[in-house]
Amino acid sequence: MSMLTQDSRHTRTPMMRAARLHEVGQPMVIEEIERPRAAGTDVIVEVKACGMVPNLANVLANWETWYPHEPLPPRPAIFGLDPVGVIAEVGEQVVALAPGDRVYVNPTRSCGACHACASGVPQSCDHWTFAGYFGFNRNSLAIYEKYPQGGFCEFMKAPQNAIVPLPDNLDFRQATRLGYLGTAYAGLKKLGPMTGKTLIIDGATGTLGVGVTLLALATGVSRIFAVARGAELLARVKALAPDRIDTFSNLSGSTAEWVRDQTGGRGADAMIDTLGAVASLDSFKDAMHGVGRGGRIVNIGGTAGELGFDVKWGMDNSIGLSGSAWFTTAEGMELVDMIRCGVIDMSVLQPKAWAFEDINAAINGVTSGDGGFTSYLVEM
Ligand SMILES: [Zn+2]
C-alpha cells in the first residue's frame, strides 16, 4: 500500500495557477489547472511577469464584434501578451536554451513549415497567431490547441524560436514592455534606413509612440516631429531629446501644415502612425500629408477603417504606405541587445505592477494619465 501511495504521489500531474476567462464580459478566474510539460523543440517558461494591454477589458468585450474573422482563443482561455520569466524545462530537441535562462516570450506563433516561416517572415504565415491574445484567421484555432497558454499563468509552453534571452541589465518589469518596443522597432525598419532623416510620429505620447520615439533616437533619426493631443505629455516627449524632437498638438491645427512649415515646405522623409483601436483616422490622414516626395508611411497602430489614400498623390510623389504587424524573434533579439548596450534608455519608462491575484483590477485599472511613459503589468 505504501509503495502505491508513493508511486501515485510521484506520478501526480503537476498543477499550476492560471487566470482564465470563461466568458467574454466576465472577470477572469484564478484556478488550478494542469501544468504544461516540455517536449520536442518546445520549452516551458515559469512566468514572472506579463505585460497588460491597456484597455484589455474593453478590447476583449468588443473584439468578436469588431473583428469576427480574427478569433479569440477558445474559452476557458489564458490571455497575457508579453510574458517574461525563467525557463523551467526544455524539450529533448533543445540544445541552445537551458533551465534558469531569463527570457522574454515572443507571443507570436506560426506553422514553422511553410515558405513564409522558412523565409524568416512568420507574419506572412497562414497560421500566424498571438498566443494569449487573438489569431489572424481561423487557422489560429489549430495553433491554440498546441499553445493554449498566454502569460497570465505560472507556466507556459512556447516554441524555442519564440524565446528572446534577456540581458542582465533588463529586469522582468521593464522586459514586459518588449512587445510594444519591438513593434515600434519593426515598424521603423520598414521605413528603410532612417539615419539622418526626418520622421513624423503620430500618437507620439502613447504606448507605441513613446517606444517609436526611443527607437528613432537610438537608430539615428535626425529630427522627430512628435504629434499628439495633450501638451503635458508632449513636453515629456520633447524632454527625451530637446535638440532633436519638435512637438505639436494636433488640437491646435494641421500636422501636415506644421511639418511643412518646419521643413521649408519640403515635408518629412517618413511618418509612422501609432494610434489605437478607437482613434479617429482624421489624425492619420492629416499627418501622412506631412511627408514629402518619396516619403514612406507605416502604420503600426490598431486604428481601423478606410484611409482614403489618393493614389494619384501617391504616384506623383512616389509615396509608400504599408502596415507592420508586431516583430520577429530576431528583431526582439536585436532590441534587447540595444538595451544591453545602453543604446536605448529604459529608465524613462515607469512600470506599474499588479499582483497576479489582482488581475481583474489590472485589466480594468489601466489609465491613460501617463500615456506611454507607464508600462502596465501583472507580477506572479
Ligand atoms: Zn508557416
Residues whose N, C-alpha, C, O or C-beta is under 5 A from the ligand:
A	BS01	ZN	S110 C111 G112 A113 C114 C117 C125 D126
